[in-house]
Amino acid sequence: MSPPATILGRTADSLRSDSVGGLLLIAAAAAAIIWANSPFAASYEALRGFTVGPAALHLDLDLQTWAADGLLAVFFFIVGNELKQEFVHGELRDPRRAMLPIVAAVCGMAVPALVYAAITLGDPASAGGWGIPMATDIAFALAVLAVVGKGLPPALRTFLLTLAIVDDLGAVTVIAVFYTEHISFGPLLGAAAGLALFGYLQQGRRPAALLGAARVPAWAVYVPLAAVVWTLMHESGVHATIAGVAIGLLMRTAARPGEAESPSHRVEHLLRPWSAGLALPVFAFFAAGVAFEGLGAVLTDRAGLGIVAGLVGGKLLGILGGAWLTTKVTSATLNPSLSWWDIAGMSQLAGIGFTVSLLITELSFPDTPETLANAKAGVLLASLIASVLAAAVLTVRSRRYQREPRGSAG
């Protein structure tokens, strides 16, 4: 093997590590925050507001949107694909285990919204932002978990993945129902038809047969089909990253005779370095650049205070309390390799709002610039506090697992 190939191979292998990808993501976010709060902030805003793409397809989008809707769809594909593997072959095959993160996610959306509503009660200017603290930023949460949780049981990551996917689907539904003026059902039905075709090809006929050819590579069918599904989903008004999740969940996870590995594992191995090394850092760079004007303005503004309380306290109470209560009133069980302290740390990690929270913030306060600025700063502050608290708890738990035999999760 030539030296360049060796270097590329080693780089790709390192990017398949969650910790390396997590560090890149956090570094990109830090660079964006520094730039957005520097004397050169105007150039940062000009960069992420730069528009590119075909207007005829309604895809003349700014770079920030391309990163959040386009590049992030690659990451969500990997997440959906990984969840499919867990549902078919792994931890989530047992409905009693799968029920717990799903119920926890629902409680983790409802309680923060209620906390926000209680704090902003009687303030009409802030009332519309109840959806902001509902969201969990899966990319940032997984990045922090990868950096601080090297000794933690794999089941905790699976719990967080499942919870965050349900959370994202819930947040997108909230946006569609309460914060979107119009959804185009024609493109949405077209996207659904494309997904049905994708699933049929995965489980049924080979892609080459679709074109009446014997030697057409599979990617020549799947990549254009995925691009069409993404475009239609974007055109419908639904957050386009849902296309990535849906396609990932449709991947075939079992190898057929003559295949060395399943399409699910093969494509994940190929795309994971691109997701960790390009998609996530670029997304973080364009999403995290929030101007921060100080604690005073945020904590005296009811919207900002409601967001901080909802993300930091509401997420912890909703997820941890919801999961614990579920085990008491149903047959759902916590994985025996985990303890409730692990779930507490992960619940705090779910308080990282960022992307979807910032999106809902823009939709909540389009006509009140001061409230909008304080709400954005509240999302940033809450995400920072949640990260620090989660890192403290999970670092302690990780060290304990590294000292003790696996299975002693107390």
C-alpha positions in Angstrom: 0.0 0.0 0.0 1.3 3.4 -0.9 2.1 6.0 1.8 -0.8 8.3 0.9 -3.2 5.4 1.1 -1.9 4.5 4.4 -2.3 8.0 5.7 -5.8 8.3 4.4 -6.7 4.9 5.8 -5.3 5.8 9.2 -7.1 9.2 9.1 -10.4 7.4 8.3 -10.0 4.9 11.0 -9.3 7.7 13.6 -12.4 9.5 12.4 -14.5 6.4 13.1 -13.7 7.0 16.8 -16.5 8.9 18.6 -13.9 10.7 20.7 -11.9 12.1 17.8 -15.1 13.2 16.0 -16.4 14.7 19.2 -13.2 16.8 19.7 -13.4 18.1 16.2 -17.1 19.0 16.7 -16.4 20.8 20.0 -13.4 22.6 18.5 -15.4 23.8 15.5 -18.2 25.1 17.9 -15.6 26.9 20.0 -14.1 28.6 17.0 -17.6 29.8 15.9 -18.4 31.2 19.3 -15.1 33.1 19.5 -15.5 34.5 16.0 -19.1 35.5 16.5 -18.2 37.4 19.7 -15.1 39.0 18.2 -14.7 42.4 16.4 -14.9 40.4 13.2 -18.4 39.1 13.9 -19.8 40.7 10.8 -17.6 38.6 8.5 -18.8 35.4 10.3 -22.4 36.4 9.7 -21.7 37.2 6.1 -20.0 33.8 5.6 -22.8 31.7 7.0 -25.4 33.9 5.2 -23.7 33.3 1.8 -26.3 31.8 -0.6 -25.6 29.1 -3.1 -27.6 26.4 -4.9 -30.1 26.1 -7.8 -33.0 28.5 -7.3 -35.2 26.6 -9.8 -35.4 23.7 -7.2 -35.8 26.2 -4.3 -32.4 25.1 -3.1 -30.7 28.5 -3.2 -29.9 28.2 0.5 -27.4 30.0 2.8 -24.4 28.0 4.0 -25.8 27.7 7.5 -28.9 26.0 6.1 -26.9 23.7 3.8 -24.9 22.6 6.9 -28.0 22.1 9.2 -30.3 20.5 6.6 -27.8 19.0 4.1 -24.6 17.9 5.8 -26.4 17.0 9.0 -28.6 14.6 7.1 -25.5 12.4 6.6 -25.0 12.2 10.4 -28.7 11.5 10.9 -28.5 8.7 8.3 -25.7 7.1 10.4 -27.8 7.5 13.6 -30.9 6.0 12.0 -28.8 3.2 10.6 -27.2 2.5 14.0 -30.6 2.5 15.6 -31.9 0.0 13.0 -29.0 -2.3 13.9 -29.9 -2.0 17.6 -33.6 -2.7 17.0 -32.8 -5.8 14.9 -29.7 -7.3 16.5 -28.9 -5.4 19.6 -30.1 -3.8 22.9 -33.5 -2.6 21.6 -34.8 -5.9 20.4 -36.4 -6.3 23.8 -39.5 -4.1 23.9 -39.1 -3.6 27.7 -35.7 -2.0 27.1 -36.9 0.0 24.0 -39.9 1.4 25.9 -37.7 3.1 28.5 -35.8 5.7 26.4 -38.9 6.3 24.3 -41.1 7.2 27.3 -38.1 9.1 28.8 -37.9 11.2 25.6 -41.6 12.1 25.7 -41.3 13.2 29.4 -38.0 15.0 28.5 -40.0 17.1 26.0 -43.1 17.7 28.1 -41.5 18.8 31.4 -39.1 21.4 30.0 -42.0 23.0 28.1 -44.1 23.1 31.3 -41.2 24.6 33.2 -40.8 27.3 30.5 -44.6 27.9 30.5 -44.6 28.3 34.3 -41.8 30.9 34.3 -43.2 32.9 31.5 -46.8 32.8 32.7 -48.4 36.2 32.3 -45.8 37.5 29.9 -47.3 37.4 26.4 -44.1 38.5 24.8 -42.3 35.3 25.9 -45.2 32.8 25.9 -44.6 31.5 22.3 -41.2 30.0 23.1 -42.4 27.0 25.1 -41.0 24.7 22.3 -37.4 25.9 22.6 -36.3 23.8 25.6 -37.9 20.7 24.3 -35.1 19.8 21.9 -31.9 17.8 22.4 -29.0 18.4 20.1 -28.0 14.8 19.4 -24.7 15.7 17.6 -23.3 17.8 20.5 -24.6 15.4 23.1 -22.9 12.4 21.5 -19.8 14.4 21.1 -19.6 15.3 24.8 -20.4 11.7 25.7 -17.6 10.4 23.5 -15.1 12.7 25.0 -15.9 12.2 28.7 -17.5 8.7 28.7 -14.9 6.3 27.4 -15.4 3.8 30.2 -19.2 3.9 30.2 -21.3 0.9 29.1 -22.3 1.0 25.4 -25.9 0.7 26.5 -25.8 4.3 27.7 -25.0 5.5 24.2 -27.8 3.4 22.8 -30.2 4.9 25.3 -29.1 8.4 24.4 -29.4 7.7 20.6 -32.9 6.3 21.0 -34.0 9.2 23.2 -32.5 11.9 21.0 -34.1 10.5 17.8 -37.5 10.4 19.5 -36.8 13.9 20.8 -35.9 15.2 17.3 -39.0 13.6 15.7 -41.1 15.2 18.5 -39.5 18.6 18.0 -40.0 18.4 14.2 -43.6 17.6 14.8 -44.0 20.6 17.2 -42.4 22.8 14.5 -44.7 21.5 11.8 -47.9 21.8 13.9 -47.2 25.0 16.0 -44.5 26.9 14.3 -45.0 26.3 10.5 -47.5 28.2 8.6 -47.7 25.8 5.6 -46.7 22.2 4.9 -46.7 21.1 1.2 -48.3 17.6 1.2 -47.5 16.9 -2.4 -43.7 16.9 -1.9 -44.2 15.1 1.5 -46.1 12.3 -0.3 -43.4 12.2 -2.9 -40.8 11.8 -0.2 -42.8 9.0 1.3 -43.1 7.2 -2.0 -39.3 7.6 -2.5 -38.7 6.1 1.0 -41.1 3.2 0.1 -39.1 2.5 -3.0 -35.8 2.7 -1.1 -37.1 0.2 1.5 -38.4 -2.1 -1.3 -35.0 -2.1 -3.0 -33.3 -2.9 0.3 -35.5 -5.9 1.0 -36.6 -6.9 -2.4 -35.2 -6.5 -5.9 -31.6 -5.6 -6.6 -31.2 -1.9 -7.7 -29.8 -2.9 -11.1 -33.1 -4.6 -12.0 -34.8 -1.3 -11.6 -32.9 0.1 -14.6 -33.0 -3.2 -16.6 -29.3 -3.6 -16.4 -27.0 -6.2 -14.9 -23.9 -4.2 -14.1 -25.3 -0.9 -12.6 -23.6 -0.4 -9.2 -26.0 -0.1 -6.3 -24.8 3.4 -5.4 -25.8 4.7 -8.9 -29.5 4.0 -7.8 -29.4 4.7 -4.1 -27.5 8.0 -4.1 -29.8 9.8 -6.6 -32.9 8.3 -4.9 -31.7 9.5 -1.5 -31.0 13.0 -3.0 -34.6 13.1 -4.4 -36.1 12.1 -1.1 -34.0 14.7 0.7 -35.1 17.4 -1.8 -38.8 16.5 -1.6 -38.6 16.5 2.2 -37.0 19.9 2.3 -39.6 21.2 -0.2 -42.4 19.9 2.0 -41.5 22.2 4.9 -40.5 19.3 7.2 -36.9 19.4 8.5 -34.9 17.7 5.8 -32.7 15.7 8.2 -35.7 13.5 8.9 -35.0 12.0 5.4 -31.6 10.9 6.7 -33.1 9.2 9.8 -35.8 7.5 7.7 -33.3 6.2 5.1 -31.0 4.9 7.8 -33.9 3.0 9.5 -34.7 1.4 6.1 -31.2 -0.1 5.6 -30.9 -3.9 5.4 -28.9 -5.1 8.4 -28.5 -8.8 7.4 -26.0 -10.0 4.8 -27.3 -12.2 1.9 -25.5 -15.2 0.5 -22.3 -14.0 -1.3 -22.1 -10.8 0.7 -19.2 -10.2 3.1 -21.3 -7.8 5.2 -24.8 -6.2 5.1 -25.4 -2.9 3.3 -26.0 -1.3 6.7 -22.6 -2.1 8.0 -20.8 -1.4 4.7 -22.3 2.0 4.1 -21.8 3.0 7.8 -18.1 2.1 7.5 -17.8 4.2 4.4 -19.7 7.3 5.6 -18.7 7.6 9.3 -15.4 9.3 8.6 -17.1 11.9 6.3 -19.7 12.5 9.0 -17.2 13.0 11.8 -14.5 14.8 9.8 -16.7 17.0 7.6 -20.4 17.1 8.2 -20.5 17.5 11.9 -17.6 20.1 12.3 -19.0 22.2 9.5 -22.5 22.0 10.9 -21.1 23.0 14.4 -19.2 25.9 12.9 -22.2 27.4 11.3 -24.7 26.6 14.1 -22.8 27.6 17.2 -21.9 31.2 16.4 -24.3 32.9 18.8 -23.4 36.4 20.1 -23.4 36.4 23.9 -24.1 39.7 25.6 -23.8 38.7 29.2 -25.6 36.8 32.0 -27.6 39.8 33.3 -29.7 40.3 30.2 -30.4 36.6 29.9 -31.4 35.8 33.5 -33.6 38.9 33.9 -35.5 38.1 30.7 -38.3 35.6 31.3 -37.8 33.9 28.0 -34.1 33.5 28.6 -34.6 32.3 32.2 -37.3 29.9 31.1 -35.0 28.3 28.5 -32.2 27.9 30.9 -34.4 26.4 33.6 -36.2 24.1 31.0 -33.0 22.7 29.4 -30.9 22.4 32.6 -33.6 21.4 35.2 -36.6 20.3 33.1 -34.6 17.8 31.0 -33.1 16.2 34.1 -36.4 16.0 35.9 -38.4 14.8 32.8 -36.0 12.1 31.5 -34.7 10.7 34.8 -38.1 11.0 36.5 -40.0 9.6 33.5 -37.7 6.7 33.1 -37.7 5.8 36.8 -41.5 6.0 37.0 -41.9 3.9 33.9 -39.9 1.0 35.5 -42.3 1.2 38.5 -45.6 1.2 36.7 -44.8 -1.0 33.6 -42.7 -4.0 32.7 -39.9 -1.8 31.3 -36.5 -2.4 32.7 -33.2 -0.5 32.9 -30.2 -2.3 31.3 -28.5 -4.2 34.2 -25.1 -2.7 33.1 -26.4 0.8 33.9 -27.3 2.6 37.1 -29.6 5.5 37.7 -26.6 7.8 38.2 -25.7 7.0 34.6 -29.2 8.0 33.5 -28.9 11.2 35.6 -25.7 12.2 33.8 -27.2 11.4 30.4 -30.4 13.3 31.3 -28.3 16.4 32.0 -26.5 15.8 28.7 -29.8 16.0 26.9 -30.1 19.6 28.1 -27.8 20.6 25.2 -30.3 22.3 23.0 -28.4 24.2 20.3 -29.5 23.5 16.7 -33.2 22.7 16.9 -33.6 25.0 20.0 -32.1 27.8 18.0 -34.3 27.1 15.0 -37.5 27.2 17.2 -36.1 30.4 18.8 -36.0 32.1 15.4 -39.6 30.9 14.7 -40.8 32.0 18.2 -39.7 35.6 18.2 -39.4 36.9 14.6 -40.7 40.4 15.5 -39.0 41.0 18.9 -35.2 41.3 18.4 -34.4 41.9 22.1 -36.3 38.8 23.2 -34.8 36.8 20.3 -31.2 37.8 21.3 -31.9 36.9 25.0 -33.5 33.6 24.0 -30.5 32.6 21.8 -28.1 33.5 24.6 -30.3 31.4 26.9 -29.9 28.4 24.6 -26.1 28.9 24.5 -25.8 29.3 28.3 -28.1 26.4 29.1 -26.2 24.1 26.7 -22.9 25.1 28.3 -24.2 24.5 31.9 -25.7 21.1 30.8 -22.5 20.1 29.2 -20.4 20.9 32.3 -22.8 19.2 34.7 -23.1 16.1 32.5 -19.3 15.9 32.0 -18.8 16.1 35.8 -21.2 13.3 36.5 -20.2 11.0 33.6 -16.5 11.5 34.2 -17.0 10.2 37.8 -19.1 7.3 36.5 -16.6 6.5 33.7 -13.7 6.3 36.2 -15.7 4.0 38.5 -16.5 1.6 35.6 -12.8 1.6 34.7 -11.9 0.7 38.3 -14.5 -2.0 38.7 -15.5 -5.1 36.8 -18.3 -4.6 34.2 -21.7 -5.3 35.7 -21.2 -3.5 39.0 -23.1 -0.4 38.1 -24.0 0.9 41.5 
